[in-house]
Amino acid sequence: MKYMLGIWHNRGDIADMRQDVYVRVLESAGKELPRAARPFVFTIARNVLVNRVRHARIVPIDAVSDLEAFAIPSDVPGPDRSVIARDELRRLQVAMDHLPPRCREAVILGRIEGLRGQEIAARMGISEATVSKHLATGMYALANVLFGKRSEKSL
């Protein structure tokens, strides 16, 4: 209770949140007993507080005395990050379009689909050494276009 009182401003919510903690502890302990009860309960209390903040549509600035105590990661990127990400994806698509077809195929299979060299070689009907060469050439060319000087030779 002291932990939640120290973080949450609205004391009227504390009793409800305490009950939420009890329910979650009971449900979790029914499945498996925790090794260390105290950290387990504090983690659940923190999660209840975090969920309360996340589910609130409008949170007054004074609802939480110390917002940094939560360290809640945002699930939704800000508009600036969205614009930057879209721009990077466009640049990546243009760079991928400039790769030779076989090189592009190897990069897609290896870096996007996550296949190993052996699997790429089998799919493309080439040796693993050639796959390695295609991957190295493709990644070098993409890195040059995205992060370095663009040279026609690398594409």
N, C-alpha and C positions, 0 to 999 in steps of 0.2 A: 504494500500500500504506500509506503514512504517513497518508493521508487516512482510509482505512477503519480503520486501527489507532487513530486518534485519536477515532473515534466509536464503534466497535463494541467491546464489552467482552470478548466471548468470542473469544480469539485463534485458537482451533481452527477457527472458521468462516471466517476470513479467506481461507485458501487456496481454499476452495470458492467463496466470493464472487468472488475474483479470476478464477477460471475462468469463472464466469458473466459477468463483465465482458468477458473475452476473447471468449467466444462471441457476446455481443451486439454487440461492436465489429465482429467479423468478419462477422456477418450484415448489420449496417447498412452497413458499408463495401462489401459485395458489391452492394448496391443503388445506393448513391451515396456517394462519398467526402465526408467532412465538410470544411467550409471551414477550421475551426479544430480541430485534433485534440485539444489539451489540454482545452479546455472540454467537448468532446464526450465524452471518456473520463470526466471528472469527473462529468458529468451521468449517464452510464450507471452509474457507481459509486454515485452517490447513489440512483438509481432501484432498483438492486439492494438497497441497504441498506433503503430504504423498503419494498420488496416483502417483504424478510425479516421486517421488523417487522409488516407487515400480515398476513402468512400465519401468523405464530406465534399459536397459540391462547392461550397464556399467556406473557406476557413478564415475567420478573422485573424489578423496578425497577432492578436494577443491570446489566441486559443492555445497556443503552445508557447511556453516560456522560453524554451531553447530549441529552435528548429534544428540546429546542427547536431543535437543529441540523437536525432533520428537517423541522419545520414541516409535519407530515402532517395534511391536512384530514380530518376524520372524515366518512365517507360516510353514516353513520346519525345522524340528529338524536337528541339526548338525550330522555328522557321528558318533561321540562318543555317542550321546544320542540314536541314532538308534541302535547301537550295544548293549548298556546297556538295552534298552527296549526289544530287541529280547531275550537277555539272561534272563531277568526277566520273560518274557512270557514262555520261555522254562522251567524255574524253577517252575513257577506256574502250567504249564501243568503236569510236573512230580509229583508235590505235589497233584494236583487234581486226577491224576491217582491212587495215593496211598490211597485215601479216600475210605471208604466203599461205595458201590453203592448207597444206599439210602441217605446217608449223602451227597455224591457228587451231587445227583439229587436235593436235597433241596438247596444246596449252589448255584447251577446253576440257579435254578428257582428264588431264593430269591435275590442273589447278582448280577447275570448277566442279567437275564430277568426282574428283578425288581418287581416280584410279592410280594404281601403281604402274611402274614402268613396264613390267611384264604384261599386265592387262592391256595397256595402251598398245604395246607392240603386237599383241595377238589381234586386237580389234583393227588396227591399221594395216596389218600384214607386213610389218617392217621389223628390223632388229631393235633390241633394247638400246644399242649404241646410237642408232639413228633417232630413236625416241629422245634420248638424252640430249642429242645435238639439237633437235627441234625445240625441246623445252628450254634449253639454255639460250638459243637464238631468240625465241619468242619472248622470254622473260626479259632478256637484255633490251630488246627492241621496245617492249612495253615500258620498261623502266626509263629508257631514254625519252620516250614520248611524254610520259607522265611526270617525270621528275628531273629530267636533264635536258640537254640540248637535243633538238629533233634533227636527226640527220637522215637523209634519203637512203643512205647505205644500210642503216639499221632496220629499215622497213623493206 
